Amino acid sequence: PLFVTIDLEGCWNPFSNFKDSIAVSEIGDVGQAFQKGSEEGEYLFELGFTINFAPVVDLDDSIWDCRSFPGGKEEVAELAEAYVLGLQSKKIIATAKHYPGKTLVVRDPHKHLVAARIDSEDIYPYTELADSVKSAMVSHLIVSGAVDSSGKPAVVSTSAINELKKDFSGLIISDEVNMLGLKYFFNTLDEMYVAVFKAGNDVVLNFNEDPNEIQHMIEVVVEAVESGEISEDQIDNSVTKILELKGFGVI
């Protein structure tokens, strides 16, 4: 079966015309966070979804002002974990985002190339959630400091993704590849497609509505595997993680 995914954060609510969802910035305690996760998980499961691209665990949000939990790093991690447990108790896979942090405080990576310095507190929620959340999303920020992406957007940086993998064995998902904060970094889409797979993402989000372009991306990656630029073992490992998360026992 396919993964069926959605962004339901509360601040961002694709069902807003007929379903209310409280923003995480308004969550006051772990009970409320768990209840939000549980109720949203039940709703999404009934609709046939399998993955929610939430919760946001960036510590601050000065762009949208509603996508981050209140409090410091401990409070954010605690509230996020309660939400994750609530969501996943209803068979919806939660996604901690946007690794390694600072995604909501500089400039909007949907529109701009963005660079930021990452502190140890920014990655604290990912360390705390490593044993509970089942997937994590990597951002397009060019980062230095506690996580260094070597001058490239984190989502195409093997060093940044390997840093995440030190504590986290779950599914690693790219942020959407047509965001200008990634596309502006590359001369061609083909170069970008190879880079985002080569870096170690297990699932790559491509929201292009043209199925021919999706097929083209697959063909580009196949060629990169056949030429040895991308390891076939890496692709196999990602497929194994995907199958296991879908409930298949892997021989």
N, C-alpha and C positions, 0 to 999 in steps of 0.2 A: 504493500500500500504506500501511497505517496504521503510525505509530510504535508500537512495543510497548516499554513502559518498565518500569523496576524500580529500586528502591533496594537495591543490593548494595554495602555499604561494608566489611563485615567485622565491625565492631562491631554493625551492624544487618545481619542475614543472614536473608532470608525463606526460605532453604533449609536452615536450621540443623538440621532433623530428619534430614537425609540428606546434607548437603554442608557440609564445614568451610570456613571463610573466615577468615583471620587479620585481626585488627583493624589498622588503619593505625597505631595507637599503638604497635604491636609491630614495625613495619618499621624495620630498622636501616641499610639502605643502598640505593642506587639499583638495584642488581641485584635485590634482593629486591622492591623496589617494581615494577620492570618485570615480573618473573616473576608477581607477584600480578595485575597488570593483564592480562597475556597469558593466564594460566590462566583467570581469570574471564571474560575476553572470549571465549575459545574455548567455554567452557561456556554462556555466555549466547547466543552465536550459534547453537550447536547446538539450543538450546531455542526459537529464533525471536525473541529480543529484538533490539531495534535501538538503544536508548538506556539507559545506566546513569546514574542520578543520583548520580554519584560522579566524582571524589573531593571530600571535604570539604577545603577549604583555610583554614578558620578556624585561627588560630594557637594557640588554647587551647581546651580543653574541660573546664570545671569542672562541667558538668551531667551528662554521661554518662561522662566520663573515658576515652573510648576512640575518639572519632571524629576526632581530629586527629593528623596526623603529628608525630613528636617533633622538637624543635629550634626554632631561630629562624626568621625569615622566609625566609632563603636556603635553609636545609635543607628547610623545608616546601615551598617552590617547587620545589626540585630533586627531592625525592621524589615530589611530585605530578605533575611533568612525566614522570617515568619511568613512573609508573602509567598516565598518560594515553596515552603512546606504546604501552605494552603492550596496553592495552585497545583502542585504535583500530587497532592492527595486526591485530586479529581482527574488524574491521568493526563494532565496537560504538562508538557515539558516547559520548564522555565528557562529563561536566558538572561544571564547577568550581562549588562552592557553599560558603557562602551569601554572595553579594556584599551589602554591602561588608565583611563581617566582624563579629566580636564576637557571633555568633549563639549561641554555646555557653557564654557566660560570665556572663550577667546573670540572666535568668529564662527559662524555657521558653516560646518564642513560640507553641507549640501551645496554651498555656493562658492566656497573659497578654499584654497590651499591653506592649511592651518598648522602652526607649530606651537608646542607647549613644553614646559619643563614639568616632569612628573616627579612627585615626592613620594616617599614611602607610604604616607597616609593615603595617597590616591589608590594604591594597589591593595591596601588593607582589606577592603570588602571582598576582593576576589580570593584572598588567602583564607578568609573566614568562611566563605561560601563554597570552597573547593570540594568539600565532601558532601554537599547537599544539592547544589544546583547542577543540572544535567547538561547545560550548554552555556557557552559564553560567546559574546560578539566582540570582534576586534574593530577598532575605529580606523579612520583615515588620517589621524593626526600624525605629524612628524614629531617624534618625541625624543627628549634627552633627559638625563638625570637618573632616577631609580630604574627606569626602563629606557633603553637607548635603541632607537630604530635605525641607526646608522644613516641618517639623512634621508630616509625614505618614509612614506606613510606606514604606520605600524602594520596595517593589514597586508602589506607586501614585504614585510621585514621578517626574515627568518629569525633574527636575533630576538626581536620583540615577541614573536609567537613562541619561540622556545622558552623564553622567560615565563610566559604564562603556563606552559606545559610542565614546568618544574613542580608546581603544586596542583595542577588541574589535569585530570585524565579524561574529562568529558568532551563533548562535541564542540569544535571550534568553528564559528560561523563568521563569515566576512560581513561587514556592513555593506550596504548596497553599492555595487561597483560603478553605477552611473552617476553617483554623486560627484560634483565637480572638484571636490577636495581630493579625489583620487584621479579622475580623468585628466585633470590639468597637469598631472605629474608625468604623463606618458605621451609619446608622440603618436602612438596608434593603439587602437583597442586590442589588437592581437598581442602586442607587447604587454599590455595590462593583464589580459586573460592569463597568459603564461605566468606572470609574476605573482598573481594572487593565488594560484594553485601551488606554485613552486614554494611559496613561503610557508605552507603547512596548514592552510584552512581546510577543514573537512567538508564544509558546505559553503558554496559561494552564491550570494544573492545577486541575481541579475534581473532587474525589473523591466527590461526591455520587452515591449509588448509584441514584437515581431518574432514569431517562432523560428524564422530563418536565421535571425541573429543568434538565438540560443543554440541552434544546430551548428552554426559557424563557430561559436565558442567551444563547443564540444570537439569539433574537428581540429581546432587549433591546439587544444590540450592533448588530444590523441597523438597528433604529430609530435608534440613536445615530449610525450612519453616514449614514443617509438624512436626518437632521436637520442634519448637518454638525458634530455635536459631536465625532465621531471622524472623522479624515481617511480617505477611501477609499484614497488613495495609501499611507497607513500600513499598512492591511490588505493591499493588494497587495504591498507590500515584504515583509511578513512571510510571505505565501504563497509569494513567490518564494524567500525563504531556505529555507523548509521544502522546497519542491520540489527545489531544488539539493542540499540535504543528503540527500534521498532518491535522488539520482542522476539527476535529470532535467535535461537541458539546457533552459534557458529562453530563448525567442526574445525 
